[in-house]
Amino acid sequence: MAVKITFRPTTRQVLGRALFLSSLSLVAALVPAVAYMLTVGHWYHFTLLGLFLIAIAVALAVAYAGARKHGVVLDERGIHPLKALAAQKHTERYAAWTDIADIRAERRASRTVPVVYLLDPEQKPWRLQAPYSGRGLSVDDALDEKIFMMRSIWDAYKRGIPPHRQHR
């Protein structure tokens, strides 16, 4: 049985994204409502509460849906994005284990992400969408272990020895 590992954003990262999106949606929903209520001179408390709850629910749904689409799969073929993301873009970026020159952790903006370098110098490095680690709720404490696992699997396949799960 060959190895198949999927990396997606962690629960903490999804919640952090949801908080960020909810703050944006709250501003987008509440600023016009408050401006209207100031103009009219009457406060509609239930309307404000409803807008608040709807904004949070929409942000959670969008963050969760986005988290399910972002990620990569490591299998016997190599590294490729989740099928949902590849189908959305109509192209599938794929890196065979034998085509990979290096896998490194690099800083990109406020995040640390794994970057796959290919042997073909004409191919641009591939910055993986997951796993990643950033600031605040974007921290992934297991990022180093995940990148170590990627590098170990790549090294095993590069040497022609596919890793297998250990049987007990």
Helices and strands as residue ranges (DSSP letters): E 5-7, H 11-40, H 45-69, E 72-74, E 78-81, H 83-89, E 95-96, G 97-99, E 100-108, E 111-118, E 126-127, G 136-138, H 143-158
